């Protein structure tokens, strides 16, 4: 156990990507030492409880500023000392209070730099490019602007939006697990 790398996972909603990390990596190659959410009603909370992963709920609505919230999150993360923090559907724009202190990666459902921010799947589906995909990138203070760890592509040919959306969500899970391994288990990590 002491040889395995440690990660923290931050999420805001269903936690489907978090669940995939737990299923594929937790207590195998990597230990999830913390699950953190800014949403007290996030469905992902149940995933953490079921897996026996320490859970912190830090309600972002209770803080006067983004920086105040980020300070509390950073202090919490420091207690668990993860080697890497994963943003898996964490719906917060983070400030330099977080980005200058915490090494983290984020999953984004488009081929960055195209379609930063919200509604990226819809924007990607409706753009003029024949391919779409997902990106995993280091988190910086620029929204969806950090160095890219990896990207995975799919063809949009013949797909209606629902099929495209499903394929992107499947691809996200694969890309996120691969990126975690790339960052932590390669010689670079």
N, C-alpha and C positions, 0 to 999 in steps of 0.2 A: 504493500500500500504506500509506504513512504517514498517509493520511487516514482509513483504515478504523478503526472502533472495535475494541477488543480485549476478548475475553472469556476467562475461565477456566471450565472445566466440571468439576464434582466429581460423581463417581458411585461406586457400590458394587457394582454387579452386571453385568447383561448389557450395559448401555450402549445400549439401543435408542433412547432419547431423545437421547443424545449423538451417536449415528450419524446421526440425523435432522438435528441441528444442523450437523454436518459436511457432510452432503449438500446442505442447502438454503442455508446461510449462509456457511460457511467459504471464505475467499478470494473471496467475492463481495461481500457488503455488510459483512461482519465477519470478523475473523481470530480463530480460536481459538488463543490463545498458550500455553495450558496445559491439559492433562488431568490431573486429580488423583484418585486413588482411595485409600481407606483399606483396601482389600481386595486383597492380593497375588495373589489368584486370580480377580479380576473379569474377566469376558469382555470388558468394554469396553477393556481394555488393548490388545487386538489392533486395535481400531478406531483408537486413537491411533497405534499403530505404523504401520498401513497408510496413514494420512493424513499421516504425518510430523509429527505434533503432539508437542511436548515433553511428556513424561510423568513424573509424580512419583508414586511409590507410598509412602505414609506409613501403615504398618500401625498402626491404632489400638490393637491388642491389646498393643503394646509400650510403651504409655504408662501411667503410674501413675494419671492422672486425665484427665477430659475437658478440663480447662483446659490441662494440659501438652500434650495432643495438639493442641488448638486453637492454642496458641502457635506450634507448629512449622508448622502449616498456614498461619497468618497470615504468618509470616516467608517461607515459600515463595511465597505469593501476591504479596507485596510485591516479590519479585525479578522477577516477570513483569509487574507493574503493569497488570493488566487494568482496563478501564473498568467492568466488571461481572462478577460471579461468578455462575455458574448452578449451582444444585443440581438435578441431574437423576438422581433415584434415589439420592441420597446419604443412606444410612441411619444418620445420626448426629444426635443432639440437640446443637445447638451452644450454647456458653456465651457470655456477654457478652465474653469474650476475643476471640471471632470476631465476634459480632453488632455490637459497638460499634465495630469497626474496618473491617470489610469490607462494602461495598455488594453485596448479593446478592439474588437472587430464587429462589424455590422453586416447583416444580410439585407440586400436590397433587390426587389423583384424587377430589375431592368438591367440592360447592359449600360452601365455608367460609362461616360458621363451623360448619357441620354436619360431623361425623365427622373431627375432628382425629386425628392419629396414625395408627397402623397399621390395616390391614384396612379402609381407607376405601371401597374399591370394594364389598366385600361388605356393609358397613354401609349404604352408600348404596342398593344394590340392594334391600336388605331393609327399608328404612324406608317410611313411609307416604306419602311425597311422590311425585307422578306424574313428576317430572323429577329427573334426576341431572346430573352434569357434572364439570367440572374447574375448578380455580382456580390462578392464578399470583399469588404474593404476595411482598412484600419479606420478607426473613428478619429476625426480631426474636428476642429471648431467650425469648419465649413460643412454645411449640410451635404451629406453623401459625397464628400469631396476628398476623403483620405486615400492613401495609396491602395491600389487594388491588390488583393491577395490572389483571387482567381475569379474567372467568369465561366459560365456554362451557357451554351446557346441551344435554341430549338427553332425549327422552321415553323412559320405560321401558316404555311401553305395548307389549304383545305380545312383549317380549324375554325370553328365558330368560337365566340368569346368564351363560352363556358368550358369548352375543351382546352383552349389555350390557358385559361386560368388554372384549371386542374393540373395541367402539365407543368406550369410555372411553379405551383405550390409543391409538387413532387420534386422538381429540380432544386428548389430552395433547400429542402432537407438534405439532399445529397451534397450540394455545394457547401452547406454550412459544416457538415461533418468532415468533409474533405479539407476545408479551410482550417478547421481547428487542428486536424492532424498535421497539416502542412506547417502551420505556425509553431505548434508545440512539439511535434515529434520529429521534425526534420532537423538537420544540423543547424539551421538558422535559429530554431526555437530555444 
